[in-house]
Amino acid sequence: MSRRREQQEELEQWQPKTRLGKMVQSGQITSIYEIFNEGYPIREVEIIDTLVPNLKDEVININLVQKQTDAGERSRFRAIVAVGNSDGLIGLGSGKAPRVRNAIEKGIREAKLNLYPIRRGCGSWECDCSENHSVPFKVLGKAGSVSVTLFPGAKGLGLVAGDTAKVVLTLAGVKDVWSKSIGATTTPTSFAYATFNALKETMKIMTPSDWVA
């Protein structure tokens, strides 16, 4: 059974436990942006599946995590997963489980619950197309020892970034950008979250210095 089919069956059997979930199921809320604008916390993944059914997901990293317990050594897999609609929505999550598939499924659910809108634009002085193909201004994101700075890029530039960052940027719908990374960028988890946090900064209020690319 395909994941999309499973998702559809889960939605048909969904019994909302939160007020927001009931509002979505009844049709009182029909857009994910209504939720973002009101600042409602999203606690049920079915809310995302209902309002944003076209989300794509991609596994960024899977590693084996071992923990010593009284019963012996315990091994689990940890998956870092990104989800997005390639049109201004991006989420990142992690999941742990004894099996890879279950870890990925948990990562997808967490990423959906962490879904976040970003602002795109054409902030490069080299380009004045006014299309939403890059970031609107310089943004900085940090996670662990990694810092990622994203700069507006001209149309046609592409993604000048590491492979991990490219996954997050592509799912967010950013097509052209310059980037600068500092720290342990060989650590996919920190690199991914630093890029994610940088994109979230596009929703802040712009200042004159932000226009400098």
C-alpha positions in Angstrom: 0.0 0.0 0.0 1.4 3.4 -1.0 2.0 6.1 1.6 -0.5 8.4 0.0 -3.2 5.6 0.3 -2.3 5.0 3.9 -2.5 8.7 4.6 -6.0 8.9 3.1 -7.2 6.0 5.2 -5.8 7.6 8.3 -7.7 10.8 7.5 -10.9 8.9 7.0 -10.6 7.4 10.4 -9.3 10.5 12.1 -11.1 11.6 15.3 -9.7 15.0 16.3 -8.6 15.5 19.9 -7.9 19.2 19.8 -10.1 22.2 19.1 -8.0 23.1 16.1 -8.3 19.6 14.7 -12.1 19.8 15.0 -12.1 23.2 13.2 -10.1 21.8 10.4 -12.2 18.7 10.0 -15.4 20.6 10.0 -14.1 23.0 7.4 -14.0 26.1 9.6 -10.3 26.4 8.7 -9.4 25.7 5.1 -5.8 27.1 4.9 -2.6 26.4 6.7 -1.9 30.1 6.6 -4.9 30.8 8.7 -3.3 28.7 11.4 0.0 30.4 11.1 -1.6 33.9 11.2 -3.5 33.1 14.4 -0.5 31.4 16.0 -2.4 28.1 16.8 -0.1 25.3 18.0 -0.4 22.2 15.7 -0.5 19.0 17.7 -2.1 16.6 15.3 -0.3 15.6 12.1 -3.7 15.0 10.4 -4.2 18.8 10.3 -1.2 19.1 8.0 -2.2 16.1 5.9 -5.7 17.7 5.4 -4.5 21.3 4.6 -1.3 20.5 2.8 -1.7 17.1 1.1 1.0 17.7 -1.5 3.9 17.7 0.9 7.1 15.9 -0.3 9.6 14.4 2.1 13.2 13.4 1.9 15.5 11.6 4.3 18.6 13.7 5.0 20.4 11.3 7.3 20.1 8.0 9.1 22.5 6.8 11.8 22.7 4.2 14.4 22.4 5.4 18.0 23.5 3.1 20.8 22.7 3.5 24.5 24.0 1.5 27.4 21.2 0.3 29.8 21.0 -2.0 32.8 19.8 -4.7 30.4 22.7 -4.2 28.0 23.4 -2.1 24.9 20.4 -0.8 23.2 20.6 0.1 19.5 18.1 2.4 17.6 18.1 4.2 14.3 17.8 8.0 14.1 16.4 9.5 10.9 16.5 13.2 10.0 13.7 14.1 7.6 12.7 17.2 5.8 9.2 17.9 4.3 8.1 20.8 2.1 5.8 21.8 -0.7 8.5 23.5 -2.8 6.4 26.6 -2.5 7.2 28.4 0.8 6.6 25.7 3.4 9.3 23.7 5.1 9.6 21.4 8.1 12.3 19.4 9.7 12.1 16.5 12.2 13.9 13.5 13.7 12.6 10.1 14.7 14.2 7.2 16.6 13.1 3.6 16.4 14.6 0.1 16.4 13.7 -0.2 12.6 14.8 2.3 9.9 11.3 2.5 8.4 9.7 3.4 11.8 12.4 6.0 12.5 11.7 7.6 9.1 7.9 7.6 9.7 8.4 9.3 13.1 10.8 11.8 11.5 8.1 12.7 8.9 5.5 13.2 11.5 7.7 15.5 13.6 8.7 17.4 10.5 5.1 18.0 9.6 4.3 19.2 13.1 7.3 21.6 12.7 6.1 22.9 9.3 6.9 26.6 9.0 6.2 29.2 6.3 9.1 31.2 4.8 9.2 34.4 2.8 10.8 34.2 -0.6 11.7 37.1 -2.9 14.3 38.6 -5.2 16.7 40.4 -2.9 19.8 40.3 -5.1 21.1 43.6 -6.5 22.0 41.6 -9.6 18.4 40.8 -10.4 15.2 42.8 -10.4 12.7 40.1 -11.7 10.5 40.5 -8.6 9.9 36.7 -8.6 9.9 34.5 -5.5 13.0 32.5 -6.5 15.5 33.4 -3.7 15.6 34.8 -0.1 14.5 38.4 0.2 17.5 39.4 2.3 20.5 38.0 4.1 19.6 35.6 6.9 21.6 33.6 9.5 20.7 30.3 11.2 22.6 28.4 13.8 22.4 24.8 15.2 25.0 23.2 17.4 28.4 24.3 16.1 27.1 25.1 12.6 26.2 28.6 11.3 24.6 29.0 7.9 24.2 32.4 6.2 22.0 32.7 3.1 22.4 35.5 0.7 20.0 36.5 -2.1 21.0 35.2 -5.5 20.2 36.3 -9.1 17.8 34.2 -11.1 19.5 31.3 -12.8 22.4 31.1 -10.2 21.1 27.8 -8.6 21.8 26.7 -5.1 25.4 27.5 -4.1 25.3 25.4 -0.9 26.2 22.0 0.5 24.2 18.9 -0.3 22.4 18.9 3.0 21.4 22.5 2.7 20.3 22.0 -0.9 17.7 19.4 0.2 16.1 21.8 2.7 16.3 24.8 0.3 14.7 22.8 -2.6 11.8 21.5 -0.5 11.2 25.1 0.7 11.0 26.4 -2.8 14.2 28.4 -2.9 15.9 28.1 -6.3 18.8 30.6 -6.3 20.9 31.4 -3.3 24.5 32.1 -2.1 25.5 30.5 1.2 28.3 30.6 3.7 28.7 27.8 6.3 30.9 27.7 9.4 31.4 24.9 11.8 31.1 21.1 11.6 29.1 21.0 8.4 29.9 17.3 8.0 27.3 16.8 10.7 24.1 16.5 8.7 21.8 17.1 11.6 23.3 20.5 12.7 23.8 21.5 9.1 20.1 20.8 8.2 18.7 22.6 11.3 21.0 25.6 10.8 19.7 25.9 7.2 16.1 25.5 8.5 16.6 28.1 11.2 18.0 30.5 8.6 14.9 30.1 6.4 12.7 30.8 9.4 14.5 34.1 9.8 13.0 35.3 6.5 9.8 35.9 8.4 11.3 38.5 10.7 11.0 42.3 10.1 13.6 43.6 7.7 16.2 46.2 8.6 18.4 48.2 6.3 21.4 46.0 6.9 19.4 42.9 5.7 19.3 44.3 2.2 23.0 43.9 1.8 23.7 40.7 -0.1 
